[in-house]
């Protein structure tokens, strides 16, 4: 799998982003991944407008070069606090890869380990072709190289060799975190090397989350150091938002701002004292992608001739900078 595995996994924050990923993969014979969160695409829908089934069918009807992965699958990862089982069951039928991530709810290591084992065991029986990703990002549960070693050792002991072999990726942490439209992490080259060594010891590919807003040179230096793949999501939403902002009238901006303000999703990306009225431009850049599928935004956007083509061109250009 590793030789043709994607280096870049992208959050499907809009139809334009999904289409740009599909077009780039087809035009360049380049494998890419799409990583819907449960809030974006889930069994009962999501803010992008697809269900898990309809999203999968849409992408697969257009390409065989894009890997479909559930990002942060499981309990407490959707818009409602649930056990994640129904979502997982549908994921198993429609995705290639599932990120098993109980760590938002399971703060105790033993409970998180048990949940990971149970989930992999159950889903593998439902679909023996499924592959898995384990571990989580720093914002959810900080993980040291020794912590990752412990997790992978325990998983290997608990799972049969045949099932353990279906774990393709381990999440590594070398210092990435997001706040507003910036990467606020502090890159630790030594930690990256140690994390990569742990993955190699278990024959797993390494994947880092929250790769948004990093320089191309830094991302490529991580690849050169041995990192196998990186996740990027809000950055591509910001590209689309900024393209839309460049063609908006003042009245359009007011409509856009009010749509964003009414959407509570932006609150997860800002500090508690963030004042949206005093930071109107910042708010729309943070939250814009959450309202692309709303009727008010679609009606406004219909006036902007050629904007979708421009958006897709800019997204494909950024993908090319990273993977080519």
C-alpha positions in Angstrom: 0.0 0.0 0.0 2.7 2.4 1.0 4.3 3.0 -2.5 1.1 4.5 -3.9 -0.4 5.9 -0.7 -1.2 9.6 -0.6 1.2 12.1 0.9 -1.6 14.6 1.3 -5.0 14.1 2.9 -7.5 17.0 2.5 -10.6 17.9 4.4 -13.6 18.0 2.1 -14.9 21.4 3.3 -16.9 22.2 0.2 -17.9 20.8 -3.2 -15.2 22.9 -4.8 -12.5 21.4 -2.7 -13.7 17.8 -3.4 -13.8 18.5 -7.1 -10.4 20.1 -7.1 -8.9 17.0 -5.3 -10.6 14.7 -7.8 -9.4 16.8 -10.8 -5.8 17.1 -9.5 -5.6 13.3 -8.8 -6.9 12.5 -12.3 -4.9 15.1 -14.2 -1.6 14.2 -12.5 -2.1 10.5 -11.8 -1.4 11.4 -8.2 -3.0 9.6 -5.2 -4.7 11.9 -2.7 -6.9 11.4 0.3 -10.1 13.0 1.4 -10.7 13.0 5.2 -14.2 14.0 6.1 -14.8 14.7 9.8 -18.2 13.6 11.2 -19.3 17.3 11.2 -18.6 17.6 7.5 -20.0 14.3 6.3 -21.7 11.7 8.3 -24.3 8.9 8.0 -27.1 11.4 8.6 -25.5 14.4 6.8 -23.2 17.2 7.6 -22.4 20.8 6.8 -20.9 20.1 3.4 -24.2 18.6 2.2 -23.5 14.9 1.7 -24.2 11.8 3.7 -21.4 9.2 4.0 -23.0 7.1 1.3 -23.7 9.9 -1.2 -20.2 11.4 -0.6 -18.6 8.1 -1.3 -20.7 7.5 -4.4 -19.9 11.0 -5.7 -16.1 10.6 -5.4 -16.0 7.0 -6.6 -18.0 7.9 -9.7 -15.3 10.4 -10.7 -12.0 8.8 -9.7 -10.2 5.7 -8.4 -7.2 7.8 -7.3 -8.6 9.3 -4.1 -8.6 7.4 -0.8 -11.6 8.0 1.4 -10.9 8.1 5.1 -13.0 8.9 8.1 -11.1 11.4 10.1 -11.5 11.3 13.9 -14.2 8.6 13.8 -16.1 7.6 16.8 -17.8 8.8 19.9 -18.2 12.5 20.6 -16.7 13.5 17.3 -20.0 14.6 15.6 -22.4 17.4 16.2 -24.1 15.4 18.9 -22.6 13.5 21.8 -23.2 9.9 20.8 -21.3 6.6 21.0 -20.3 6.8 17.3 -21.4 3.2 16.6 -23.9 4.0 13.9 -21.5 6.3 12.2 -18.7 3.7 12.3 -21.0 1.0 10.8 -21.8 3.2 7.8 -18.2 4.2 7.5 -17.2 0.6 7.3 -19.4 0.1 4.2 -18.3 3.2 2.3 -14.7 4.2 3.3 -11.3 2.7 2.6 -9.7 3.8 5.8 -11.0 4.8 9.3 -9.2 6.8 11.9 -10.2 5.2 15.2 -10.1 8.0 17.7 -11.8 7.5 21.0 -9.4 9.8 22.8 -11.7 12.9 22.9 -14.0 11.0 25.3 -11.6 8.4 26.7 -9.1 10.4 28.7 -8.0 7.3 30.6 -5.4 5.3 28.6 -6.8 1.9 29.4 -10.3 2.9 28.4 -9.0 4.5 25.1 -6.9 1.4 24.3 -9.9 -0.9 25.0 -12.1 1.2 22.8 -9.6 1.2 20.0 -9.2 -2.6 20.2 -13.0 -3.2 20.3 -13.6 -0.8 17.4 -11.0 -2.3 15.1 -12.1 -5.8 15.9 -15.8 -5.0 15.2 -15.2 -3.0 12.0 -12.7 -5.5 10.5 -15.4 -8.2 10.8 -17.9 -6.0 9.0 -15.5 -5.2 6.2 -12.2 -7.2 6.0 -10.9 -4.8 3.3 -10.9 -1.9 5.7 -7.6 -0.2 6.8 -7.2 1.8 10.0 -5.3 4.7 11.5 -4.7 4.9 15.3 -3.6 7.6 17.7 -4.7 11.2 17.8 -3.5 14.8 17.4 -1.9 16.9 20.1 -4.9 19.1 20.7 -6.9 16.0 21.8 -4.2 14.0 23.6 -0.5 14.9 23.7 1.5 11.8 22.8 5.3 11.3 23.3 7.3 8.7 21.3 7.2 6.4 24.3 3.4 6.9 24.5 3.1 5.9 20.9 5.3 2.9 21.4 3.1 1.8 24.3 -0.1 2.1 22.3 1.3 0.2 19.3 2.8 -2.5 21.5 -0.5 -3.0 23.3 -2.5 -3.1 20.1 -0.1 -5.6 18.6 -0.4 -7.8 21.7 -4.2 -7.6 21.7 -5.0 -8.0 18.1 -4.3 -11.0 15.9 -1.4 -10.6 13.4 -3.9 -10.5 10.6 -6.0 -7.8 12.1 -3.0 -5.7 13.3 -1.6 -5.8 9.8 -4.7 -3.8 8.7 -3.5 -0.8 10.7 -1.9 1.3 8.0 -1.2 4.6 9.8 -0.2 5.9 13.2 -0.7 9.6 14.1 2.6 11.2 15.0 3.1 14.6 16.7 6.0 16.9 16.0 4.4 20.2 17.0 1.4 21.3 15.1 -1.7 23.1 16.4 -4.3 25.5 15.0 -5.7 28.7 16.2 -7.8 31.0 14.0 -6.0 30.9 10.7 -2.5 30.2 11.9 -0.5 27.2 12.9 0.6 27.8 16.4 2.7 24.7 17.0 6.4 24.6 17.6 8.2 22.2 15.3 10.4 19.6 17.1 12.6 17.9 14.6 14.0 15.5 17.2 10.5 14.4 18.3 9.6 13.8 14.7 12.6 11.6 14.2 11.7 9.6 17.3 8.0 9.3 16.3 9.0 8.1 12.8 11.3 5.5 14.3 8.4 4.1 16.4 6.2 3.8 13.3 9.0 2.1 11.4 9.5 -0.4 14.2 5.9 -1.6 13.7 5.9 -1.3 9.9 3.3 1.5 9.9 3.1 4.6 7.8 3.3 7.9 9.7 0.7 10.7 9.4 0.7 14.1 11.0 -2.5 16.1 11.6 -3.0 19.9 11.5 -0.5 20.6 8.7 -2.4 23.7 7.8 -0.6 27.0 7.2 2.9 25.5 7.2 5.4 26.6 4.6 5.9 24.4 1.6 9.5 24.0 2.5 8.7 22.8 6.1 6.2 20.3 4.8 8.7 19.0 2.3 11.4 18.8 4.8 9.2 16.6 7.0 8.6 14.3 4.0 12.3 14.2 3.4 12.9 13.2 7.0 10.5 10.3 6.5 7.0 11.5 7.3 4.6 9.6 5.0 1.5 11.8 5.0 0.0 14.9 6.4 -3.6 16.1 6.9 -4.6 19.6 5.8 -8.2 20.9 6.1 -9.0 24.5 7.2 -6.3 26.0 5.0 -8.1 24.9 1.8 -11.4 26.3 3.2 -9.5 29.6 3.7 -8.3 29.6 0.1 -11.9 29.3 -1.0 -13.1 32.0 1.4 -10.4 34.5 0.4 -11.2 33.9 -3.3 -14.9 34.7 -2.6 -13.9 37.8 -0.6 -11.9 39.1 -3.5 -15.1 39.4 -5.6 -17.6 40.4 -3.0 -19.4 43.8 -2.8 -19.8 45.5 0.6 -23.4 44.3 0.8 -22.2 40.8 0.0 -19.7 41.0 2.8 -22.4 42.0 5.3 -24.5 39.0 4.2 -21.5 36.7 4.5 -20.5 38.1 7.9 -24.0 37.6 9.3 -24.1 34.0 8.0 -20.8 33.3 9.7 -21.8 35.0 12.9 -24.9 32.9 13.2 -22.9 29.7 12.8 -21.4 28.7 16.1 -18.7 26.5 14.6 -16.1 29.3 14.6 -15.9 29.3 18.4 -13.7 26.2 18.5 -10.9 28.0 16.6 -10.7 31.2 18.7 -9.8 32.3 22.2 -12.6 32.8 24.8 -12.2 36.6 24.6 -12.5 36.8 20.8 -14.9 39.6 19.8 -16.5 38.8 16.4 -17.8 42.3 15.9 -14.4 43.8 16.4 -12.8 41.2 14.2 -15.3 40.9 11.3 -12.7 40.1 8.7 -11.0 37.5 10.9 -14.4 35.9 11.6 -15.3 35.3 8.0 -11.8 33.9 7.2 -12.2 31.5 10.1 -15.8 30.5 9.6 -16.5 31.0 5.9 -16.2 27.4 4.8 -18.9 26.4 7.3 -21.6 28.3 5.4 -20.7 27.5 1.8 -23.6 25.1 1.6 -26.2 27.5 3.0 -28.9 28.8 0.7 -28.1 32.4 1.5 -24.5 32.0 0.5 -25.3 30.0 -2.7 -27.7 32.7 -3.8 -25.1 35.3 -3.4 -22.4 33.3 -5.0 -24.4 32.7 -8.1 -23.7 36.3 -9.1 -19.9 35.8 -9.2 -19.1 34.5 -12.7 -16.2 32.1 -12.9 -15.4 32.1 -9.2 -15.7 28.3 -8.9 -13.1 27.8 -11.6 -10.8 30.3 -9.9 -11.2 28.5 -6.5 -10.5 25.1 -7.9 -7.4 26.5 -9.8 -6.0 28.0 -6.6 -6.6 24.8 -4.6 -5.0 22.6 -7.2 -2.0 25.0 -7.3 -1.5 24.6 -3.5 -1.9 20.8 -3.7 0.8 20.8 -6.5 3.2 22.9 -4.3 3.0 20.2 -1.6 3.0 16.9 -3.5 4.8 17.6 -6.8 
